[in-house]
Amino acid sequence: MATQELTAQQKAALRLSERQGKPANLWLDAWNRLIRNRAAVLGGIVVILLILTAILAPVIAPYHYAKGDSAEAYTVPNWLIGLLPGNISAYAKTSSKFLLGSDYLGRDMLSRLIYGTRVSLPVGFMGAFTALIIGLVYGCISGYYGGRVDNIMMRIVDIMYAFPTMLLIILMMAFFKSTFAKVEPGTVAYTFNQVNRVVDRILGLQGGGMLFIFMGIGITAWMGMARLARGQILSLKEKEFIEAAHMIGAGDIRIIVRHILPNIIGPCIVAETLAIPGYINTEVFLSFIGLGVDPPTPSWGAMISEGAQSIRSYPHMVLFPALALSLTMFAFNFLGDGLRDALDPKMKGTS
């Protein structure tokens, strides 16, 4: 009787296994959950469109971002007159030449917004990439070896956290701007200046100073990632599969790369995706106070700063770059939230 009962249980288990099929791949399962999240999909589409806009800026932009016409300065697009408060048409020049109007030098706002993606997006991606690489290496060493090594490395992070990050970036940017303004050939500063020109040339910008922004943000962006990686490793290094790797004689580097990193990379990627809007916001703030990219390179922060001086008379100069910035922030936040939910095993079975 017991044998028959056991056989029946085995048959039921077999039928259940056949209905469920083969176990799903974890990354494929996460992808399926991600595409069911409408907000995340919308954010991903917007991000892809922004990337394509940055790549195809010379083709999409109707005018060059640095060329202006003084006769067309402060023009407001015709279609916007009825939507803005007050009687702007009484003192502002309206024009159908520029779809989004022009700035105080007669430069096309739409073209400058399009080229502005070549500043904001690289800053966001390079900030995330730098923080991910430095933070993972630093956090892995600290968390894996523990003890005195962990104590010393984390105290360094605490000291850096104690100093206001934004103030540190502002001081570094002021230092970069003053130090690399006039350099002599053969010096270290001259080498950095040449690398900066190469970066600007790759991005299709005229003297933007992008390398210094990358350095300023990258030096301070890794601390949160280091703490996250350390915490993840501390929770994993005592697990049975790590002890088994030690038992078979696997080296430290092999254990970290082959066994630990694949288990912590998901939360780390999600954290950096959610941090990208913060990096973009930092660049916007630096450009707003005059420590970002160099003119005439367009930056949304610099455009907002220029438009803020005449916001009551020509609000379109602030409105459009602010909308572009807000749309980018929302897109990355939606995508980051979707990635977090998709890569969380506890969310399995939910959309």
N, C-alpha and C positions, 0 to 999 in steps of 0.2 A: 504494500500500500504506500509505504514511504517512497519506494522507487518510482511508482506511478506519479505520486505528487511532485517529486523532484523533476521528473520528465515533463510534466505539465508546466512547471515554472520555467524550465529551460526553453520550452516552446514559446511561452509568452514573451520571454526575454528576447528570443530570436526574432519573433514578429515585430517587437518594438524596435529592435536594431535595424531591421529591414525598412521600417517606415521612416526612421530618422536618417538612414543612409550613412555615409562616411562623415566623420567629424569635420566641421568646417574649418578652413584656415582662419587663424585669428585676425590677420590683416584683411582678408577678404570679408570676414564678418564685420570688422570695424568699418570697412568701406560701404558695406550695405546699410549699416546704421547711419553713416554720414549722409548718404544720398537721400535717405528718408527724412532728414532734417531740412525743411524748406529754407529756414533762415540761413543755415550754413551753406546750402547750395547757392542761394542768392548772393551771399557774401563772397563765395568762391568765384562766381561768375563776374562780379564787380572787380575783384582782384585781378582776374585774368584779363579783363578789358583794360584795366589800368596798366598792366604790364605791356599789353599790346600797344597801348597809346604811347608809352614811354619808348618802346622800340621803334615804332613807326612815326615818331613825332615829326621828322622832316617831311614826311609824305602827307601827314594829316594836317599839320599846321598851315593855315592859309598864308601866313607871313612869317618873316624871321622875327624871333623874339626881341632882338636888340634894335631893329630898325623902326624908326618912328617918323611921323609927319607932324610938325608943329602946328600946321593948319587944322589937324584933326584931333588936337588935344582935348581931353575931357568931353569926348562925345558919348552920348547915351544912346543905346539902340532904340529904334522907333517902337518896337514891340513892348518895351519895358516902361514906357512913359505912363501908360494907364494903370500899371500895377504898383507904381511907387507912390507914396503919400506926398501931398503937396503939389504945387504947380511947377514941376521941374522944367518943363518946356519953356517957361517964361525967362529963364536965365541960362539953361544948359543947351548946348548944341546937340541936336539929334542927327543921327546918321544911320544909313542902312549899309554903309561900307563894312563895318565891323559887327559881327553877330552879337558879341557881348560888350560892345563899346570899346573905348580906348582909355589909356591912363593919362597922366599929366604931361607925358612926352609924345603923345599920339601913337603909342605902341598898342598893337592889337591885344586885347585882354585874353581872347580865346587862345591865341598862339602862345602867350606867356603861361597860361594855365596848363596847356599841353606839355610844354617843355618843363614846367614845374614838376611833373611826374618823374622826370629824370633826376631830380634832386631828392624828393621825398621818398620814393620807393627804394633807391639804392641805399639811402641812409637806414631805412627800416630793415632791409634784408641784411645789410652788412653788420648792423648793430646786433641783430639776432644771431647771425653766423658767428661773429666774434665772441659774443657771450656764450654761445653753445660750446664752441671749441675750448676756450679758456676755462669756462666754468666746469665743463665735464672733466677736463684733465685735472684741474685743481681739486675739485670735489672728490673725484675718484681716488686720488692719492691720499687725501686727508681722511676720507671715510674708510678706505680699505686697510691702511696701515694703523690708523688709530693711535692711541697712546699719546706720547709726547709730540709726535709729528702732527697729529690731529689738533692737539692743543695749541701749538705754535701757529699752524696755518689758519685756524679759525680765529685766533686773536688778531691776526693781520686783517682778516675780513672785518672783524668787529671795529678795528681802528678806522678802516676805510668807510664803514657804515656810519661811524660817529661824525664824520665830516660831511656837511651838506653836499649831496651829489651835484646838484645844479650849480652851486657856487664853485665847486671844483672844476666842472666843465667850463664855466665862464672864465675862470682864471687860466685854464689851459688854452682856451681859444684866444684869449687876449695875449698870452705868451706866444702862441704860434703866429698870430697876426703880426706882432711886433718883431719877432725874431726872424721870420722868413720873408719880411718885406724887402730887405736889401741884403743880398748874400753875395759872397765872393766865390768864384769858381775854385773847386778843390776842397771846400769845406763840407762838413756833414750837413749843414743847413742847405747848402747848394744842392746836394744829392737829394734831400727831401723835397726841395722845390722842384727838381726835375721829375721826380716820381709823381708829385702832385700835378704837374702839367700833363703827364702821360694819362693819369686817371681822368682828368678833365677832358682830354682829347678823346678818350674811349667813350665817355658819356656824351660827347658832342657839345660840350660847353666851353665858353670862352672865359678862362681864368676863374673858374668857380670856387676853387679852394676846397674841393670835396675831400681830399685826403685828410686834411686837418680835422674836418668834422667826423670822419670815420675814426680817427685816432682819439678825439675827445670823448666820443660816445663809447667806443670800444674799451677804453681803459677803465671805465666805471660801470659798464653794463654786465659784467660777468659775476658780480658778487652774489646776486640772488640765485643764479644758476648753480654756483659752487655750493651754496647751502642746500639747495634742492637735491643735487646729485649726491652730496654727502649723506643726507638723510635717507635717500633711497638705498644707498649701499649699506648703511648701518642696519637697515631692516632685512637685507638680503644675504650678507656675508656669513651669517650663522645658519643659513638654511642647509638642508641635507644635501642638495645637489652641489653646493659649493664645497662642503666637507668631502663629498665623494671625489670632486676634482682634485682636492688636496691629496686624498688617499692614493690616487693613481699617479701622483707626481707631477701634475700640471703646474707650470710656473705662474707667477703672479700676473704677468702681462697677459698670458693666455686666458687665465681665469677672468680677468677684468674685461678683456675684449670679447671672448667667446661666450661667457656665461652671465656676466653682470650687465654689461652695456645693453644687450638686446632686451633685458628686462626693465631697464630704466629709461630707455631712449624715448618711449612714447610720452610719458609725462613731461620729459624735458622739452620735446618738440612742441607740445601743447603750451607749455609755459612761455616759450619764446615766441610762439605765434600770437599769444595774448599780449606779449610785451612790445610787439612791433608798433602798435599805435603810440606807445610811450616814446619810442625812439623818434618816430616822425614828429611827435609833438615837441620833443627837445630841439630838433632841428628847426622847426617853425619858430619856437621861442628865441633861439639864437639868431635867426635871421631877422626876427622882429626887433631885437635890440641892437642889430648891426654887427653881430659877431658870427654870422652865418656865411653864406656864399657871397662872393664879391660881385658887385654890379658889373655889367648889366645882366648877369645870370639870373633868370627868374626863379624865385622861390615863393611858395604860398605865404610864408611868414613875412617876407619882405614886401610882398604885394599887399598884405593886410596892413602892415605898418605904413606903407605909402598911402593907402586908401583911408586909413584912420584919420589922417590930417584933414581930409575934406569929406568926412562921412556924412555930414548933414547936407552938403550940397550935391555930392556925387556918391550916393550909397552903393552904386553898382560896383565901385572899385574895391569895396570890402565884401560885398555880398557874394560874389562869384568865387573868389578864393576861399572864403569861409565855408561855402557849400561844398566845394571840392574836398577840403580838409575833413569836414564832417562825414561826407560820404565814404571817404577812405577809412576813417576811424571806425565807422559802423561796420564796414565790410570785413575788416580784420577781426573785430570783436565777435561778429556773428560766426565767422569761420573758425576762430579759436574756440568759442563755446561748443561748436559742433564737433570739432576734433576732440575736445575734452570728453564729451559725452560718448563719442564713438570709440575711443580708446580705453574707456573705463569698463572693465569686465562686469561691474555691478549693473551697468545699463543694458546688458544683454537681454534681448526680448522686448526692449522698448524702442520707441522711435524718437 
